[in-house]
Amino acid sequence: MRKLALLIVLPLAVAGCANVGLRDLQSTSKGPDEFGIAPVAALQQPDSFNSLPAPTPGGANRADRSALAEGAQAFGGRLGDPNGAIPASDGALVNHASRLGRAAGIREDLAQTDADFRRRKARFTQFRIVPVDRYNQAYRRQALDARAEQNRWRRAGARTPSAPPAP
C-alpha cells in the first residue's frame, strides 16, 4: 500500500517543481492567440526607390508598428534612449520632478532590490501541484489599495479626483 501511495504522490510532487517565474502566462484555450497577431501599417510606395535604405537582415520593417512608440506618442512624448540626454523640451519637467533630489543609479538599484525580493519569495514557490500565478501573491504587501489611499487623502483635506463607485 505504501508503494502504491508513493507511486502516486512522487510524480505529482516532481511535476510541481517547474519554476516558470512569477507570472504563468499560458493560454488555456485551443484557439489562436489574439495577442500574437501584430497589425502592420499599410504598404506605401516611396517617392523614389533609390532613396530607400539598404536592407538589413534582422532589422525593422518600415511597415511594422511599435506599441511602445505609439503609446509614447499617444501621451504626447516620443520614444528615445532612456539613458540618453534629456531633451530641452523636457528640462523643466525633469527639474520640477527632481527638486527634492534624485538618485543617479535608481534603475539599477530598483532592479537589484526587486531581483533579491523575487529570489526570497521564490524559495518555496517552485513546489506546486497545479499551475498558479504567483505574481499577486508575491507582491501583495506592496500593492496599493487605490480606494483606501483616496480616502486617506480626502480625510487629510486634499482635493482628489472622482473615482468610479466601489463594486
C-alpha positions as CSV (number, residue, x, y, z in Angstrom):
1,M,0.0,0.0,0.0
2,R,2.8,2.4,0.8
3,K,4.5,1.7,-2.5
4,L,1.3,2.5,-4.4
5,A,0.9,5.7,-2.5
6,L,4.5,6.6,-3.2
7,L,4.0,5.8,-6.9
8,I,1.0,8.3,-7.0
9,V,2.5,11.1,-4.8
10,L,6.0,11.1,-6.2
11,P,5.1,12.0,-9.8
12,L,2.7,14.7,-8.6
13,A,5.5,16.2,-6.4
14,V,8.0,16.1,-9.2
15,A,5.6,17.6,-11.7
16,G,5.0,20.6,-9.3
17,C,8.7,21.5,-9.3
18,A,8.6,23.5,-12.5
19,N,9.8,27.0,-11.9
20,V,8.3,29.3,-14.6
21,G,8.7,32.5,-12.7
22,L,6.1,34.7,-11.0
23,R,3.8,35.0,-14.0
24,D,2.4,31.9,-15.5
25,L,1.0,33.2,-18.8
26,Q,-0.2,30.2,-20.6
27,S,-3.2,30.1,-22.9
28,T,-5.8,27.6,-21.8
29,S,-7.8,27.8,-25.0
30,K,-7.3,25.8,-28.1
31,G,-7.9,28.8,-30.4
32,P,-5.5,31.3,-31.9
33,D,-3.5,33.7,-29.7
34,E,-5.1,37.1,-30.4
35,F,-2.2,38.9,-28.8
36,G,0.3,37.2,-31.1
37,I,-1.2,38.9,-34.1
38,A,0.7,42.1,-34.8
39,P,-1.1,44.6,-37.1
40,V,1.1,46.2,-39.6
41,A,0.8,49.6,-41.3
42,A,-0.5,49.8,-44.8
43,L,2.2,49.4,-47.5
44,Q,3.1,52.6,-49.2
45,Q,5.1,53.2,-52.4
46,P,8.1,55.5,-51.8
47,D,8.6,58.6,-53.9
48,S,11.9,57.1,-55.1
49,F,13.1,53.6,-54.8
50,N,16.7,54.8,-55.0
51,S,16.2,56.7,-51.7
52,L,15.3,53.6,-49.7
53,P,17.9,52.4,-47.1
54,A,19.8,49.2,-47.8
55,P,18.0,46.1,-46.3
56,T,19.5,44.9,-43.1
57,P,19.0,41.3,-42.0
58,G,17.0,41.2,-38.8
59,G,16.3,44.9,-39.0
60,A,13.0,46.6,-38.5
61,N,10.5,46.8,-41.4
62,R,9.2,50.3,-42.1
63,A,5.6,48.9,-42.1
64,D,6.0,47.3,-38.7
65,R,4.2,49.1,-35.8
66,S,5.8,49.7,-32.5
67,A,3.5,49.6,-29.5
68,L,6.0,51.5,-27.3
69,A,6.5,54.3,-29.8
70,E,2.7,54.6,-30.5
71,G,2.0,54.6,-26.7
72,A,4.6,57.3,-26.1
73,Q,3.2,59.4,-29.0
74,A,-0.3,59.0,-27.7
75,F,0.8,60.5,-24.4
76,G,2.5,63.4,-26.1
77,G,6.0,62.1,-25.9
78,R,8.4,60.2,-28.1
79,L,10.4,57.0,-27.6
80,G,14.1,57.6,-27.2
81,D,17.1,56.2,-25.4
82,P,16.2,56.0,-21.6
83,N,19.8,56.6,-20.8
84,G,20.3,59.3,-23.3
85,A,20.4,63.0,-22.8
86,I,17.2,64.7,-21.7
87,P,15.6,66.8,-24.5
88,A,15.5,70.5,-23.8
89,S,11.7,70.5,-24.1
90,D,11.5,68.2,-21.0
91,G,14.1,70.1,-18.9
92,A,11.5,72.0,-16.9
93,L,9.6,68.8,-16.1
94,V,12.7,66.9,-15.0
95,N,13.9,69.8,-12.8
96,H,10.5,70.0,-11.1
97,A,10.3,66.2,-10.6
98,S,13.8,66.1,-9.1
99,R,13.5,69.3,-6.9
100,L,13.8,67.2,-3.8
101,G,16.8,65.2,-5.0
102,R,17.3,62.1,-7.1
103,A,19.4,59.0,-7.1
104,A,21.7,58.6,-10.1
105,G,21.5,54.8,-10.4
106,I,17.9,54.3,-9.3
107,R,17.0,51.9,-12.1
108,E,19.9,49.6,-11.3
109,D,19.1,49.8,-7.5
110,L,15.5,49.0,-8.1
111,A,16.2,46.1,-10.4
112,Q,18.6,44.6,-7.9
113,T,16.2,45.1,-5.0
114,D,13.4,43.5,-7.0
115,A,15.6,40.6,-8.0
116,D,16.5,40.0,-4.4
117,F,12.9,40.2,-3.3
118,R,11.8,37.7,-6.0
119,R,14.6,35.4,-5.1
120,R,13.5,35.4,-1.4
121,K,9.8,34.9,-2.4
122,A,10.7,32.1,-4.8
123,R,12.2,29.8,-2.3
124,F,9.1,27.6,-1.9
125,T,7.0,28.7,-4.9
126,Q,8.5,26.1,-7.2
127,F,6.7,23.3,-5.3
128,R,3.2,23.2,-6.6
129,I,0.8,20.6,-8.0
130,V,-1.2,22.9,-10.2
131,P,0.0,26.0,-12.2
132,V,-0.6,29.1,-10.1
133,D,0.1,32.8,-11.0
134,R,2.3,33.8,-8.1
135,Y,2.7,37.4,-9.1
136,N,-0.1,38.8,-7.0
137,Q,0.8,36.6,-4.1
138,A,4.4,37.7,-4.1
139,Y,3.7,41.5,-4.4
140,R,0.5,41.6,-2.2
141,R,2.1,43.6,0.6
142,Q,3.5,46.2,-1.9
143,A,0.2,46.7,-3.8
144,L,-1.6,50.0,-3.3
145,D,-5.3,50.0,-2.4
146,A,-6.5,52.8,-4.5
147,R,-9.8,53.4,-2.7
148,A,-8.1,53.4,0.8
149,E,-5.4,55.8,-0.5
150,Q,-8.0,58.1,-2.0
151,N,-10.0,58.1,1.3
152,R,-6.8,58.8,3.3
153,W,-6.1,61.9,1.1
154,R,-9.7,63.1,1.4
155,R,-9.6,62.8,5.2
156,A,-6.4,64.9,5.1
157,G,-8.3,67.6,3.2
158,A,-6.6,67.2,-0.1
159,R,-8.5,67.6,-3.3
160,T,-8.8,64.2,-5.1
161,P,-10.3,63.3,-8.5
162,S,-13.5,61.4,-8.6
163,A,-13.4,57.6,-8.8
164,P,-15.9,55.0,-10.0
165,P,-18.2,53.6,-7.4
166,A,-16.9,50.6,-5.4
167,P,-18.0,47.3,-6.8
